Amino acid sequence: KAQRAGKLQRNFQGYTTAGQDALIGLGVSSISQVSGVLWQNSKELPAYYAAISDGQLPTERGFSLNADDKIRAALISQLICHFELDIAAFCQQWLLDNFWHYFAEALERLQPFIEDGLVEVTAGRIKVTDAERLWVRSICACFDAYLTQGQQRYSKVV
């Protein structure tokens, strides 16, 4: 229902209908995100308790999203939630002069999916075909700059 209404979104935790600028994780290994900054609490219970006992935040690691991270996250979210991207609207929203140039490497990685009929790319849109929506995570991975650096960081799709 949320997808049909255009309200479905995705963040690092999964699908949601609530847009948020702040998500605060509590407890061991929890992940928080506020205004493009992400951090994770200690994964080890003793280290977590030690930090809390010392009056410190139990943060183990964190990073800030750069402009490219935000652009790619928006594209991936659009495709994974709605299976389609309006290229002109996306470029207008993110102030991109040339979608094809900006995503040239990603579009090259997408080519096998296009050839297999899993995704259609036209001058105005990218669309995951209805019958092949199970492949959307693999299709979106083409646009993930970190996944293309060689290591698989998440669970396999199939």
C-alpha positions in Angstrom: 0.0 0.0 0.0 2.8 2.5 0.9 4.6 1.7 -2.3 1.5 2.4 -4.4 1.0 5.7 -2.5 4.7 6.6 -3.2 5.5 6.7 0.5 7.7 3.7 0.8 11.3 4.5 1.8 14.4 2.5 2.7 17.2 3.2 5.2 20.0 1.0 6.5 17.6 -0.9 8.7 15.0 -1.8 6.0 11.8 -0.5 4.6 9.7 2.3 6.3 6.9 4.7 5.6 8.3 7.3 7.9 10.8 9.7 6.6 13.3 10.8 9.3 16.3 13.0 9.7 17.2 11.4 13.0 17.4 7.7 14.0 19.0 7.0 17.3 20.1 3.5 18.1 20.2 2.3 21.7 22.3 -0.6 23.0 25.2 -2.8 21.9 26.0 -2.6 18.2 23.2 -0.2 17.5 23.5 2.2 14.5 22.4 5.8 14.6 22.0 8.3 11.8 21.5 12.1 12.1 21.7 14.5 9.2 24.1 12.4 7.1 26.3 11.2 10.0 26.2 7.6 11.0 27.8 5.9 14.0 27.7 2.5 15.6 28.0 1.6 19.2 30.5 -1.0 20.4 29.7 -4.5 19.3 31.2 -6.0 22.4 29.2 -5.9 25.6 32.2 -5.4 28.0 33.4 -2.4 25.9 29.9 -1.0 25.7 29.4 -1.3 29.5 32.9 0.2 30.2 32.2 3.2 28.1 28.9 3.8 29.8 30.4 3.3 33.2 33.1 5.9 32.4 30.4 8.4 31.3 31.5 8.1 27.6 29.5 7.4 24.5 30.0 3.8 23.5 30.7 4.7 19.9 33.0 2.3 18.0 33.0 3.9 14.6 31.3 6.6 12.6 31.3 8.5 9.3 29.7 11.3 7.4 28.0 10.9 4.1 29.5 13.0 1.3 27.4 14.5 -1.5 28.1 11.4 -3.7 26.9 9.1 -0.9 23.7 11.0 -0.6 23.0 11.0 -4.4 23.7 7.3 -4.7 21.6 6.5 -1.6 18.6 8.4 -3.1 18.9 6.7 -6.4 19.2 3.2 -4.8 16.2 4.0 -2.4 14.1 5.1 -5.4 14.8 1.9 -7.4 14.6 -0.5 -4.5 11.3 1.0 -3.2 9.5 1.9 -6.4 11.4 -0.1 -9.1 11.6 3.0 -11.3 13.6 6.3 -11.6 12.5 9.4 -13.4 15.9 10.6 -14.6 14.9 14.2 -15.3 13.3 14.6 -11.9 16.2 13.0 -10.1 18.7 15.3 -11.9 16.6 18.3 -10.9 16.3 17.2 -7.3 20.1 16.5 -7.0 21.3 19.3 -9.3 23.0 16.9 -11.7 23.9 18.3 -15.1 24.5 15.0 -16.8 23.1 11.8 -15.3 24.8 9.6 -18.0 28.2 11.1 -17.2 27.8 11.0 -13.5 26.7 7.4 -13.4 28.8 6.2 -16.4 30.6 3.4 -14.5 27.4 2.3 -12.8 25.5 2.2 -16.1 28.3 0.1 -17.5 28.0 -2.4 -14.6 24.2 -2.4 -15.2 24.6 -3.5 -18.8 24.3 -7.3 -18.2 21.0 -6.7 -16.4 19.8 -4.6 -19.4 20.9 -7.4 -21.8 19.1 -10.0 -19.7 15.9 -8.0 -19.7 15.9 -7.4 -15.9 16.0 -3.6 -16.2 15.0 -1.2 -19.0 16.9 2.1 -19.5 15.6 4.8 -21.7 16.4 8.5 -22.1 13.9 9.3 -19.4 13.9 6.5 -16.9 15.3 3.4 -15.4 12.8 0.7 -14.7 13.1 -2.8 -13.1 10.9 -5.1 -15.1 7.9 -6.4 -13.3 8.8 -10.0 -13.6 12.3 -9.5 -12.4 11.9 -7.5 -9.2 13.6 -10.1 -7.1 16.8 -8.9 -8.7 16.4 -5.3 -7.5 19.1 -5.5 -4.9 21.6 -6.8 -7.4 20.6 -4.1 -9.9 20.9 -1.4 -7.2 24.4 -2.7 -6.2 25.6 -1.4 -9.6 25.1 2.2 -8.2 26.8 1.5 -4.8 30.3 3.0 -5.0 31.4 1.0 -1.9 30.2 -2.4 -3.1 32.0 -2.0 -6.4 35.3 -1.6 -4.5 35.6 -5.4 -4.4 34.2 -6.7 -1.2 30.8 -7.9 -0.5 29.6 -6.3 2.7 26.0 -7.5 2.9 24.2 -10.8 2.5 23.9 -12.4 -0.9 20.7 -11.8 -2.8 20.1 -15.2 -4.2 
